[in-house]
Amino acid sequence: MFLPKYPDSPTPPPAHTHTPTDPAPVRRSGLPAVSVSTGAVVAVLTGGVVLTALLAAVAVSAISVAIAAVVLRSLLRDHNRR
């Protein structure tokens, strides 16, 4: 019941002929070779983490100042009405 049903005479898969691709472009020798050291990668990653943390701190501070301003405005408005 749950067994797959295969055809009686399966056809062979079509033969695929491999066509060679274009050869890789030749590198120009006039450009200097660029090598990236591990120290440079660590420095870039550390700088990114530090800048992200500073951006998050600035965002949290801005939200805190905005909330404090809204609360103070509400308190001063209630005080002026009395």
C-alpha positions as CSV (number, residue, x, y, z in Angstrom):
1,M,0.0,0.0,0.0
2,F,2.7,2.5,1.0
3,L,5.4,1.1,-1.4
4,P,6.3,3.4,-4.3
5,K,5.3,2.2,-7.8
6,Y,8.2,2.3,-10.3
7,P,7.7,2.2,-14.0
8,D,8.3,-1.1,-15.8
9,S,11.0,0.1,-18.1
10,P,12.6,3.3,-16.7
11,T,14.3,5.5,-19.2
12,P,17.9,6.4,-18.5
13,P,18.6,9.9,-17.5
14,P,19.8,12.1,-20.4
15,A,23.5,12.3,-20.8
16,H,24.9,15.6,-19.8
17,T,27.8,16.9,-21.7
18,H,30.1,19.1,-19.7
19,T,30.9,22.3,-21.5
20,P,34.0,24.1,-20.3
21,T,33.5,27.6,-19.0
22,D,35.6,30.6,-20.0
23,P,39.0,30.6,-18.3
24,A,39.5,32.7,-15.2
25,P,40.5,36.3,-15.9
26,V,44.2,36.9,-15.6
27,R,45.2,39.1,-12.6
28,R,47.0,42.2,-13.3
29,S,50.5,42.2,-11.8
30,G,50.5,46.1,-11.4
31,L,48.3,46.0,-8.3
32,P,49.8,45.2,-4.9
33,A,48.7,42.1,-3.1
34,V,46.4,43.0,-0.1
35,S,46.9,40.9,3.0
36,V,44.7,41.5,6.1
37,S,46.3,40.6,9.4
38,T,44.4,39.2,12.3
39,G,45.2,42.3,14.4
40,A,43.4,44.5,11.8
41,V,40.3,42.3,11.8
42,V,40.2,42.3,15.6
43,A,40.7,46.1,15.7
44,V,37.8,46.7,13.2
45,L,35.5,44.3,15.1
46,T,36.4,45.9,18.5
47,G,35.8,49.4,17.0
48,G,32.4,48.3,15.7
49,V,31.3,46.9,19.0
50,V,32.4,50.0,20.8
51,L,30.6,52.3,18.4
52,T,27.5,50.2,18.6
53,A,27.5,50.3,22.4
54,L,28.0,54.1,22.3
55,L,25.1,54.5,19.9
56,A,22.9,52.4,22.1
57,A,23.9,54.5,25.1
58,V,23.1,57.7,23.3
59,A,19.7,56.3,22.2
60,V,18.8,55.2,25.8
61,S,19.9,58.6,27.2
62,A,17.8,60.5,24.6
63,I,14.7,58.4,25.5
64,S,15.3,59.0,29.2
65,V,15.6,62.7,28.7
66,A,12.4,62.8,26.5
67,I,10.5,60.9,29.2
68,A,11.8,63.2,31.9
69,A,10.8,66.3,29.9
70,V,7.2,64.9,29.4
71,V,6.9,64.2,33.1
72,L,8.2,67.6,34.1
73,R,6.0,69.4,31.6
74,S,3.0,67.5,33.0
75,L,4.0,68.4,36.6
76,L,4.5,72.1,35.8
77,R,1.2,72.3,33.9
78,D,-0.7,70.8,36.9
79,H,1.2,73.2,39.2
80,N,0.3,76.3,37.1
81,R,-3.4,75.4,37.1
82,R,-3.7,75.6,40.9
